[in-house]
């Protein structure tokens, strides 16, 4: 493999029990899909998904899993700057590198919401070798920085990074 390696990634819902198979789009109950489509057509509030997540994770049985998969660029003909071109999975299959599991928890503490609202997401916080490449990502870098600064300025907060020691109970 040559570096910098170019990858695409996928974050895909999977079963919450072994063997953690990929869930088809139709796995979500039809009533839920219909409700989401209806809410979108009726101009749902920006936080409708948050409210659904709070309610869902409150259930003691709640457990959701996602597979994090990457797809390596295996040929120069697989463009980096044209995001409309799908890389053929026969030539460059996705492979799973990790699984994220989210289980029953309370996610509606006011301190927690404030903390999260004050964070700035950036895939450029990692190692230089892992930073996104391509023209679209260079633009994303500028947009993420500007929007993050704007949100923090609007809220009157300083830049902060999570430490892992946060407790919101």
Secondary structure, 3 states (H helix, E strand, C coil): CCCCCCEEEEEEEECCCCCCCECCHHHCCHHHHHHHHHHHHCCCCCCHHHHHHHHHHCCCCCEEEEEEEEEECCCCCCCCCCCCCCCCCCCCCEEEEEEEEEECCCCCCHHHHHHHHCCCCCHHHCCHHHCCCCHHHHHHHHHHHHHHHHHHHHHCCCCCCCCCCCCCC
